[in-house]
């Protein structure tokens, strides 16, 4: 049985969806629209930390050795938040879990601005941890769109939520100069400017979900499973999953997303610092990161269709191939070549996109509404910890060797992903 608790009134309301695929599909579409709207704001919120987090730390600490720490901290914070949002969503529904997660991210962004004003390293570290809640929530929001999707809609549903993140995520890095000037005009350090935008964006994302994600899609999915146990409705596609098959799918899906996250975060984190060392300004850094984030999210709709049509495992292999190429191009890119860096970071974002959507679809395939949010939160914890490790180690690796060495290391990890997926596919061709 589900751990979600219903009131009598909720049960009466939700029963109207149990035997009506038409009502389920209407709510599915309405849920997607709400999640999409919130993701536009959420994308703008997460872009701040990616674009200037490392540069802000470099400025405040005065050394390159710890420039990967901000990414590590907000991804570590996102790990904690992913666990809490997942558990809270399982108990109380997506609306409260996601809405409160975004609000927490907004508070963290405000803390970063205050820490820059006070030049407080301790406050910066604490605030970045809390800011990570927005990143975790933004990522988990993709699952809300899949709660009422059938097996042929799941990757597409997740991708639709992600693709609209692009609007905010691409706008954010390209507003670095504008927000920096705005911050400077009110006495705030320029590099803290994007975090002002992040605070506003995360608050708006949270408010949209709290107000409009009704009825809650996870509550409805649980009602369909729990309250209609004697009247099975196969067409809904939201029923229970065989335990052994589910466990295997969860492990494979998690492995795909963890490896792609490590590679993506490590290379992405050090690119702004690498560019600064070669004389590139903030606007050029924003352009490269804008292309990167655009490639992370914009292809999502096509990726989702491909994952649903050609299979989860094939697209996971495509992820590894694309990330391998990204690492090689980044390693060989001349430091002063903006164009080649754009190509490298675009490939990096695209490879991550392939991996995240194929892995997400496997996780949804392998869970039922009674455990879905909890499992998804736990998997996102591992993804966030992988990102934290990649971010923290990237600065040390580059300081002790070079950006090229870091990029080649990413290519080797990507090759391992390819080999692992080929081996798994041969071992069990029924997957994907």
N, C-alpha and C positions, 0 to 999 in steps of 0.2 A: 504493500500500500504506500501511497505518497505521504511524505512528511509535511506537505502543504496543508494548512488548516483552513477549513471553510466555515463560514457562518451559515445559518439556515437560509438566510436571504440569498447569500452567494450561491448556495446549492440549487435553490429554485431558479435563479437566473441562468446558471451555467447549464442546467439540464436542457435548455433550448438548443444547445449546440451539439449534444451527444449524438443524436440520431439525424442530424442535418448537415451533410457535407456541404450543402450550399451556404449555410450560415458560417460554417468553419472557413470556407474559402473567402467569404466576405470579410471575416475578422482577420484572416491571414493577410489579405491585401491592406486592410486598414492598419494593422500592426506594422507592416513593412513601411507604410507611408510615415507613420510616427517615428519609427526607428531611423529612417532615412533623414528626416528633418533634424533629429537630434544629432545625427552623425556629422552633419555639415558643421555644426558648432563644435562638436567633439574633435573633429579633425584640426580645426584652428587652434584648439587648446593644446593638443599634443605636440604641435609643430614647434612651439617655443623652446621646449627642452632639447629637442633634437638639433635645432639650428644654433642656439647660442649658449646652451648649458655648459658645454666644454670650454667655450671662450670666456664665459663669466667666471668659471672656476680658475682658469689660467690667469685671468686678470686679478682675482682676489688672492690667489695663492702665490703667484709670481713664479711658477714652475710648470713644466710640461709633464712631469712625472705622474701627476694626479689629475690630469685633464679628463681621464676616463671615469673619474669618481662620480660626477653628476649623473651620467647615464646609468652607472651602476646603482646609485642611490634611488633614482626615481623608478628604475626597473625593479629594484629590491622592494621599494614601497608598493609597486604594482603587484608584486608577488603576494604580499600580505593582503592587499586589497582584493586581489582575485579570489583568494580563499574566502574572505569575509563576504564579498559580494555574491559568490557562488552559494555559500551556505545560507545567507540571508534570503537570496532569491528562491532557493529551494523551499524555505519555510514560509515566506511571505509573498512571493511572486516577483516577476521581473521589474515591475513598476517601481517598487520601493528600493529593491537592490541596486538597480542601475541609476535611478534618480539620486539617491543619497551618495552613491559612488562619485558621480560627477560633481556634486556639491562639495565633497571633500577635496577633490582635485582642484577646484576653484580656490578653496581656502589655502591649499598648499602654494598655489601660484602667488597669492597675495603675500604669503610668508617669504617667498623668494624676493619679491620686490622690497619688502621691509628689510631683509637681510642685506641687500645691496646698498640700501640707504644707510644702514648702520655699520656696513662693512664687517658683518658678523659671520664668520665661517661656521660656527656652531648652528646658528639659526638657519643658515643656508642649507646645511646638511639635513636638519630636521624637516625643513620646508620641502626639500626635494623628495624626501620619503613620502610626505603627505600628497604632494603633487602627483606622485606615481599612481594614486588612486584613480585619477582621470584617465590615464593611459590604460589601466586594467579594465576600467568600465567601458571605455571606448572599444576595446577589443571584445569584451564579453557581449556587447550590444548586438554583435553579429548573430549570436545564438538566438536572440529573441525572435528574429524573423523566421527561424527554422522550427519553432515549437509546433506550429500547425501545418508545416509543409509535409507533403508526402515524399516518398523516397526519390521521386524524379524531380523534385523541386528544391531539395535541401542545399546543394551547392549554389544553385542560382539564387536562392533566398539569402544565403550568407553573403554572396557576392554583391547583391543589390544594396545591402546595408553598407558594405565596404566602399562601393564605388562612389557613393555620395560623400564619403569622408574626404574625397579628393578636393572638393570645392574649398573646404576650410583648410585642409592640410597643405594645399599648394599656395593658397592665399597667404597663410601664416608666414612662411619663410620670406616671401616677397614683400612683406610689410615690415621687415626687420628695420630698414632705414627709417620708415615713417614712424613706427612705434618708438624707435630709438630717439628720434627728434622730439616726439611728443613727451617722452619720459624726461629728456634733458631740459625741456622747456618748463617742467614742473619740479625740477631739482632732483630727479631720479637718474642714476647712471644709465647710459644709453643701452647697455647690454641687458638691463632689466626690463626694458620697454616691451619686448614680446611677451613677457609674463603678465603684464597688465592685460593684454589682449587675451591671453590664456585664461585668466581669472574670469573675465566677462563671458568668454565662449563656454567654459565649463559650467558656469552658473546657468546660462541659457539652455544648454543641453539637458541639465538636470531638471529644470522647470518644465521643459517640453514633455519629458517622459512622465513626470509626476502628474501633470495635468491631463495628458491625452492618451496614455497607454492603458486604456480601459475598454472592455474588460481585459484583465491581465492574460496574455497568451499562455503563460505557463499554468495558471490556474485552470484555464479552459482545457488545455491538453491533459492535465491531471484528472479533470472531471470526466473527460472522454474515456480515459483509461480506467479510473476507479469506479465511477458511478454506472458504467455500462458493461461491467464485467460479464453479465449474463446475456448481453445483446451485442456481441462482437460486431464491429463495423470496420472491415478490412480496408475500405476505401479511404478512411481517414489517414492511414499511414502513421499513426502516432501511438501504436500499441507497444507491448513489451518486446524485449529482444532476448534471444537465446543467450544464456549467461556466458558460456564458453566462447561463442562467436563474438559476443560483446567485449569480453576481456581482451581478446586478441586484437580486435579492431581499435580499442582504446590505446593499447601499447603502441601499435604501428602509427596511428594518427599522432600520438604525442611525440614519438621519435622523429617523425617528419618535421613537425613544427619546432621542436627543440633545436635540431641541427640547423635549420634555416635561420632561426632567430639568432643563434650564436654568430654565424657568419655575417649576417646582415648588420647586426648591432656593432660588432667589432670594427668592421671597415667603415661603416657610416659615422661612428663616433669620432674617429681620428681624421676623417676627410677635412672638416673645417680647420682643424689645427694644421694639417699638412698644407692646405691652401694658404693659410695665413703666413706660414714660413716661406712660401714662394711668392709673397707679395700680393696676393689676392685680397680685395676689400670685402666688407660685409655684404655688399650688394651682390658680388659674384658668388660668395658662399651661399647666400640665400637663393640664387638662381640654381646652383648645382643641387642643393638640398630640395628645392622645389621640384626639380625634375625627378629626383629620387623618390620623394613622397608621392608625386603624381604616378610614377611607375608602380609604387606599392599598392595603390588603390584604384586608379583609373581603369586598368584592364580587367578589373574584377568581374564585370558582367560577362565578358567573353570567357574568362577563365572558369566562371561558375558553370556556364553552358558546356564547356569542354569537359569539366570534371564529371558532370552528370551524363554526358554522352559517351566519352571515350574511356572513362574510368578513373578512379582515384589514384591507383598505383602508377599509371602511365604519366599522369600529370605530376606526380611526386618525382619521377625520374626526370621529367622536363625541368622541374625546379632545380634539381642538382646540377644539370647541364648548364642552365642559365647562370647559376651562382658561380660555377667553375669559371665560365667565361668572364664574369664580372671581376673575379679576383685576379685573373691573368691581365685583363685590360687595365685595372687599377694599378697593378704592380708595374706595368710597363709604361704607364702614362707619364709623359714629361710633366714636371711639376708646374710649368707655366702654361700648359695646354688646357684651357677651360673646356674646349670641345670634347677632348678625350675623357676628361673627368666626368663630364655630363653623361657620356656613353656608358662609362663604367658604373656610375651610380644608378643610372636608369636600368641597366641589366641587373644590378644588385636588388633594386626594388621589385623588378618583375619576377625574379627567381623567388624572392620571399613571398610574393603574391601567389604564385603557383603552389608553393608549399603550404601556406596558411590555409588556402581554400580547400585543397585536397585533404589536408589533415583535419580540418574542421568538419568536412563532410563525413569522414570516417568516424569521428567522435559522435556526431549526431546519429549516424547509422547504428552505432554500437551502444546507444543508451536509450532508455525509455523515459517518459516524463517523470516517473517516480524517483529517478536518480540523476536526471540529466543535468540540472543546474549545479548540483554538488560535484559531479564528476568533471564538468566543464570548468568549474572554478579551480579544482585541484590540478587539472592539466594546465590551465593558464598560470598557476603558481610555478610549475616547472618551466614553462616558457619564459616567464619573467625572470626566474633565477638564472636561466641560460643567458638571457639578455644582460643581466647584471654581471655575470661572469665575463661575458664577452666585452662589455663596456669597461669594466675595471682592469682587465688584463691588457686591453688594447693599448692604453697609454703606456704601460710598463714595457710592452713588447716594442712599441715604436721608439721609446726613449732608449732602450738598450740595443735596438737594431735599426729598423727603418719601416716606413710605411709600406714599401714594396714587399718586405719580408712578411708583414702582417697580412697583406693581400694574398700572397702566395699560400700562406697558411690557411686562409679561408678557402682557397681553391682545393686544397688537399682534403679538408673536411667535406666539401661539396662532393668530391670524388667518392668519399666513403658513403655518403648518402645514396649516390647512384648505385654503387655496388650492393649496398644493403637492400635497396628496393628491387633490384634485378634478382637477387638471391631469394627474397621473399616471394616475388611473383612466380618464380619457377617452382618454389616449394609448395605454394598453394595458389593455383590459378583462379580459385573461386573468389579471391579478394579483389575488390575494385571492379 
